[in-house]
Amino acid sequence: MGKRKTIVCIETGEQEDAANAIGLSNGFISHQIREGKPIKGLYYYYAGEMLPDERRQKIRNRKKKQNNKPRPVICLETGERFESITLASRMFGVSKSNVLHAMKRGSAVHGFHFYYGDEPKPVDSFFKPRRRRKIRCTETGVVYESIKDAAERTKTSPNCIGSAVSGMAGGYHWEYADD
């Protein structure tokens, strides 16, 4: 069993035996103190250890809400400017996390690339091209430009066709068409 330490509340100055007084595990209390996070709404430090003024100020500043001012987003293909990722995601019908992920990696979301409007436009090589592979129906021999195109024309789910490549979906066999 670990050594029990006395903790001091920054706000009240009271000293307490950590686990007994708060009713939480020593590991949790140690983690919260190390990270400068509150425990049941109050901030603590270990007795006998100096709490630098810089750290105290940092802890106090964490309690204040950060300025979460939205950043403008631009769609590369359309040139449209949106006031935030939220507005861009709503316009294109995708989640905010997908837009953010695509912006970080330079990938496309539903065929569109995005970048922050308050930063210089990234170089063209940053943006990855849309990934489309031609697909062929083995029964008819028809080659479609993409799985999505094949799904729309055969009235079959794109997920079924994609997972059925070298298999069967919608009553047809599918394979990738080599260029």
ZIPE-V847097 format. One record per run of one state. SS is the DSSP state (~ for helix, > for strand, _ for the rest). FROM is the first residue (numbers start at 0). LEN is the number of residues. If there is no record, write none. Layout:
BEGIN
SS|FROM|LEN + SS|FROM|LEN
END
This chain:
BEGIN
_|0|5 + >|5|4 + _|9|5 + >|14|3 + ~|17|5 + _|22|3 + ~|25|10 + _|35|3 + >|38|1 + _|39|2 + >|41|1 + _|42|1 + >|43|3 + _|46|6 + ~|52|11 + _|63|9 + >|72|3 + _|75|5 + >|80|2 + _|82|2 + ~|84|8 + _|92|3 + ~|95|10 + _|105|3 + >|108|1 + _|109|2 + >|111|1 + _|112|1 + >|113|3 + _|116|7 + ~|123|3 + _|126|8 + >|134|3 + _|137|5 + >|142|2 + _|144|2 + ~|146|8 + _|154|3 + ~|157|6 + _|163|1 + >|164|1 + _|165|1 + >|166|3 + _|169|2 + >|171|5 + _|176|3
END
